[in-house]
C-alpha cells in the first residue's frame, strides 16, 4: 500500500514537470527532442533541489534550529556532491528519508547544546567517517555510473573538501562555535553512512 502511494506521488510529479515542459516546448518551437530531454532533466533537478531545501529549512524553523539546519545542509551537500553514495529509488522515498535525516541531525545538535559530552562520540564517529570518505569516495550508482577519469577527479575533489571541512570544524570548536563544529561532524557521518549504503546497494545489484 505504501509502495503504491509512493509510486502515485512520483507520477504526479512527472505530470507537473510534463506540464511545465509543454509550456516551454510551445514557446520554443525549434526545440529538438534532445534539447527537450536535457531541459526536462535540468528542470526536474532544480525543482527537487528547491523543494528539499525549502522543506529542510521549514523543519529547521519549526525546531528553532534555522542556522544549524542551514549549516548542516551546506556542508552535507558540498561533501556529498563529490562523494556520492546511496540514492533512494523514488523521489518521495528520497524526500522522506532526507527529512528524517535532517530531523535526527537537528535533534542531536540540540542535545549536544545541553549535554556537551555528546561531542566526544561525535568526534570519534566523524574521524572514522573521514577515513571512509577518504578511502572510498566517490561511490557511483547504477543510474549514474562514473568513468575511471571521473572517479579520479571526484576522488581528488572529495579529499580537498573533506580536509577543508575538517579544518573548519576544528577551528570552529577552538573559537567556541560548537554548533558549527557538530554540524560539520554530522555532515561527515551522514555522508559516510550514505556511501556505505550505496556500496552495499551496488554489491547487491551486481549479485542479483
C-alpha positions in Angstrom: 0.0 0.0 0.0 2.8 2.4 1.0 4.7 1.5 -2.2 1.7 2.2 -4.4 1.2 5.6 -2.7 4.9 6.5 -3.4 4.5 5.4 -7.0 1.4 7.7 -7.4 3.2 10.7 -5.9 6.1 10.2 -8.3 3.6 10.0 -11.2 2.1 13.3 -10.0 5.5 15.0 -10.0 6.1 13.7 -13.5 2.8 15.2 -14.6 3.8 18.6 -13.1 7.1 18.5 -14.9 5.5 17.4 -18.2 3.0 20.4 -18.0 5.9 22.8 -17.4 7.8 21.3 -20.3 4.7 21.6 -22.6 4.6 25.3 -21.8 8.3 25.6 -22.6 8.0 23.5 -25.7 5.2 25.6 -27.1 7.2 28.7 -26.5 10.2 27.2 -28.3 9.0 25.6 -31.5 12.6 25.0 -32.7 13.5 22.9 -29.6 14.9 19.5 -30.6 14.0 16.3 -28.9 17.5 16.0 -27.4 17.3 19.6 -26.1 13.8 18.9 -24.7 15.1 15.9 -22.7 18.1 17.9 -21.4 15.8 20.9 -20.3 13.3 18.4 -18.7 16.1 16.7 -16.7 17.5 20.1 -15.6 14.1 21.3 -14.6 13.4 18.2 -12.6 16.7 18.5 -10.7 16.1 22.2 -9.9 12.5 21.6 -8.7 13.6 18.7 -6.5 16.6 20.6 -5.0 14.5 23.7 -4.2 11.7 21.5 -2.7 14.2 19.7 -0.5 16.0 22.9 0.5 12.7 24.7 1.4 11.3 21.7 3.3 14.6 21.3 5.3 14.6 25.0 6.2 11.0 24.8 7.4 11.9 21.8 9.6 14.8 24.0 10.9 12.4 26.8 11.7 9.9 24.5 13.4 12.6 23.0 15.5 14.0 26.5 16.3 17.3 25.5 14.7 17.3 27.5 11.4 21.0 28.4 11.3 22.1 24.9 12.5 19.9 23.4 9.7 21.4 25.8 7.1 25.0 25.0 8.1 24.3 21.2 8.1 22.7 21.4 4.6 25.6 23.4 3.2 28.4 21.1 4.5 26.4 17.9 3.8 25.5 18.9 0.2 29.1 20.1 -0.5 30.9 16.8 0.5 28.1 14.5 -0.7 28.1 16.0 -4.2 31.6 14.7 -4.7 31.5 11.6 -2.6 28.3 10.0 -3.9 26.6 7.1 -2.2 23.1 5.8 -1.7 20.1 7.3 -3.5 16.5 6.2 -2.9 14.7 4.5 -5.8 11.8 7.1 -5.8 11.6 10.8 -5.3 9.1 10.6 -2.5 11.2 8.0 -0.6 14.2 10.1 -1.1 12.3 13.1 0.3 11.0 11.3 3.3 14.4 9.8 4.1 16.1 13.2 3.7 13.7 14.9 6.0 14.1 12.2 8.7 17.8 12.7 8.4 17.5 16.4 9.0 15.2 15.9 12.0 17.7 13.4 13.5 20.7 15.7 12.9 19.0 18.7 14.4 17.8 16.7 17.4 21.4 15.6 18.0 22.6 19.2 17.7 20.0 20.3 20.3 21.1 17.5 22.7 24.7 18.5 22.2 23.9 22.1 23.2 22.6 20.7 26.5 24.9 17.7 27.1 28.4 18.8 25.9 29.8 15.3 26.4 28.0 14.2 23.2 30.7 15.9 21.2 33.1 13.2 22.1 31.3 10.3 20.4 30.5 12.6 17.5 34.2 13.4 17.1 35.1 9.7 17.1 32.4 8.9 14.6 33.4 11.8 12.4 37.1 10.7 12.5 36.0 7.2 11.4 33.7 8.7 8.8 36.5 10.8 7.4 38.6 7.7 6.8 35.7 6.1 5.0 35.2 9.1 2.8 39.0 9.4 2.1 39.3 5.7 1.1 36.1 5.0 -0.8 34.9 8.3 -2.4 33.4 8.5 -4.8 30.7 5.9 -4.8 28.7 5.9 -8.1 25.3 4.4 -8.8 23.7 2.2 -11.4 21.8 5.2 -12.8 24.8 7.4 -12.7 28.0 5.4 -13.4 31.3 7.2 -13.4 34.2 6.6 -15.7 37.7 6.0 -14.2 38.7 9.5 -15.1 35.6 10.9 -13.4 36.2 8.8 -10.3 39.8 10.1 -10.1 38.6 13.7 -10.4 35.8 13.3 -7.9 38.1 11.5 -5.6 40.5 14.4 -5.5 37.8 16.9 -5.1 36.2 15.0 -2.2 39.5 14.8 -0.4 40.0 18.5 -0.7 36.5 19.3 0.5 37.0 16.7 3.4 40.2 18.4 4.5 38.6 21.9 4.4 35.5 20.8 6.4 37.7 19.1 9.0 39.8 22.3 9.4 36.6 24.4 9.7 35.2 22.0 12.3 38.4 22.1 14.4 38.8 25.9 14.1 35.1 26.4 15.0 35.4 24.3 18.1 38.5 26.1 19.2 36.9 29.5 19.0 33.8 28.4 20.7 31.3 27.7 17.9 30.4 24.2 18.9 27.2 24.2 16.8 29.1 24.7 13.6 31.7 22.0 14.5 29.0 19.5 15.4 27.0 20.3 12.3 30.1 19.5 10.1 30.8 16.3 12.0 27.2 15.2 11.5 27.5 16.0 7.8 30.6 13.8 7.5 28.9 11.0 9.5 25.9 11.2 7.3 28.0 11.2 4.1 30.0 8.1 5.2 26.8 6.2 6.1 25.2 7.0 2.7 28.4 5.9 1.0 28.4 2.6 2.8 24.7 2.1 2.0 25.5 2.9 -1.6 28.4 0.5 -1.7 26.1 -2.3 -0.3 23.3 -1.5 -2.7 25.8 -1.7 -5.7 27.1 -5.0 -4.4 23.5 -6.3 -4.2 22.7 -5.2 -7.7 25.8 -7.0 -9.1 24.9 -10.3 -7.4 21.2 -10.0 -8.4 
